[in-house]
Amino acid sequence: MSQEENQEVVTNSLGTLRKFMFEEMVKLRAGDTDPTQAMAMSKLSHQVIESYKVEIAAVVAANSLKDRNQNLVANLHAIPADDAKVIGN
């Protein structure tokens, strides 16, 4: 990974987003920014945060399915061979 690619990963984080949002609030209170721009940043930030929530939910769901599959495989291996023949009929 090049230094430019690495820098992009570092700047595209929730911490950086939080920093920019607080800076925008300070500018808005001081009258150093346009309220329309602040609202646009707020809406965009909300979308970014929602996308993080979707990613987190996907990871949780994938881990849950992985755990269920491991339990299913373990249970199938626990069935005695004679019972397996009955199930197969």
Kinemage of the C-alpha trace (Angstrom):
@kinemage 1
@onewidth
@group {chain A} dominant
@subgroup {mainchain}
@vectorlist {calphas} color= white
{ca met a 1} P 0.000 0.000 0.000
{ca ser a 2} L 1.441 3.354 -0.986
{ca gln a 3} L 1.749 6.240 1.430
{ca glu a 4} L -1.080 8.099 -0.376
{ca glu a 5} L -3.396 5.105 -0.076
{ca asn a 6} L -2.461 4.724 3.590
{ca gln a 7} L -3.141 8.423 4.214
{ca glu a 8} L -6.606 8.066 2.661
{ca val a 9} L -7.437 5.221 5.041
{ca val a 10} L -6.303 7.297 8.011
{ca thr a 11} L -8.336 10.364 6.984
{ca asn a 12} L -11.494 8.367 6.268
{ca ser a 13} L -12.265 7.380 9.841
{ca leu a 14} L -14.957 8.113 12.375
{ca gly a 15} L -12.403 9.981 14.466
{ca thr a 16} L -11.631 12.311 11.583
{ca leu a 17} L -15.328 12.768 10.861
{ca arg a 18} L -15.941 13.625 14.514
{ca lys a 19} L -13.098 16.172 14.425
{ca phe a 20} L -14.486 17.876 11.323
{ca met a 21} L -18.012 17.970 12.759
{ca phe a 22} L -16.848 19.598 16.002
{ca glu a 23} L -14.752 22.073 14.029
{ca glu a 24} L -17.819 22.912 11.942
{ca met a 25} L -19.883 23.476 15.118
{ca val a 26} L -17.244 25.864 16.457
{ca lys a 27} L -17.195 27.748 13.130
{ca leu a 28} L -20.985 27.922 13.095
{ca arg a 29} L -21.128 29.343 16.624
{ca ala a 30} L -18.454 31.891 15.733
{ca gly a 31} L -20.271 32.870 12.540
{ca asp a 32} L -17.348 31.679 10.410
{ca thr a 33} L -19.384 29.296 8.245
{ca asp a 34} L -22.638 29.302 6.358
{ca pro a 35} L -25.526 27.482 8.108
{ca thr a 36} L -26.393 25.806 4.798
{ca gln a 37} L -22.881 24.383 4.548
{ca ala a 38} L -23.023 23.223 8.168
{ca met a 39} L -26.348 21.492 7.496
{ca ala a 40} L -24.930 19.808 4.394
{ca met a 41} L -21.947 18.541 6.391
{ca ser a 42} L -24.288 17.303 9.086
{ca lys a 43} L -26.435 15.359 6.606
{ca leu a 44} L -23.395 13.884 4.891
{ca ser a 45} L -21.911 12.903 8.246
{ca his a 46} L -25.172 11.232 9.199
{ca gln a 47} L -25.029 9.140 6.015
{ca val a 48} L -21.434 8.121 6.726
{ca ile a 49} L -22.358 7.072 10.266
{ca glu a 50} L -25.347 5.091 8.986
{ca ser a 51} L -23.078 3.280 6.518
{ca tyr a 52} L -20.786 2.313 9.418
{ca lys a 53} L -23.824 0.968 11.283
{ca val a 54} L -24.757 -1.172 8.270
{ca glu a 55} L -21.207 -2.538 8.054
{ca ile a 56} L -21.217 -3.375 11.765
{ca ala a 57} L -24.610 -5.099 11.490
{ca ala a 58} L -23.322 -7.157 8.551
{ca val a 59} L -20.274 -8.296 10.535
{ca val a 60} L -22.453 -9.215 13.523
{ca ala a 61} L -24.825 -11.187 11.286
{ca ala a 62} L -21.960 -12.971 9.528
{ca asn a 63} L -20.389 -13.922 12.871
{ca ser a 64} L -23.751 -15.168 14.141
{ca leu a 65} L -24.204 -17.370 11.071
{ca lys a 66} L -20.640 -18.636 11.407
{ca asp a 67} L -21.307 -19.609 15.048
{ca arg a 68} L -24.574 -21.338 14.088
{ca asn a 69} L -22.876 -23.266 11.285
{ca gln a 70} L -20.100 -24.390 13.648
{ca asn a 71} L -22.715 -25.601 16.154
{ca leu a 72} L -24.622 -27.418 13.392
{ca val a 73} L -21.474 -29.171 12.172
{ca ala a 74} L -20.559 -30.130 15.745
{ca asn a 75} L -24.051 -31.554 16.309
{ca leu a 76} L -23.935 -33.522 13.055
{ca his a 77} L -20.604 -35.049 14.048
{ca ala a 78} L -22.109 -36.035 17.398
{ca ile a 79} L -24.813 -38.211 15.769
{ca pro a 80} L -23.888 -41.900 16.051
{ca ala a 81} L -23.302 -43.641 12.740
{ca asp a 82} L -26.354 -45.916 13.126
{ca asp a 83} L -28.633 -42.924 13.653
{ca ala a 84} L -27.142 -41.256 10.590
{ca lys a 85} L -28.320 -44.192 8.452
{ca val a 86} L -31.861 -43.801 9.792
{ca ile a 87} L -31.834 -40.084 9.054
{ca gly a 88} L -30.629 -40.779 5.505
{ca asn a 89} L -33.577 -43.137 4.760
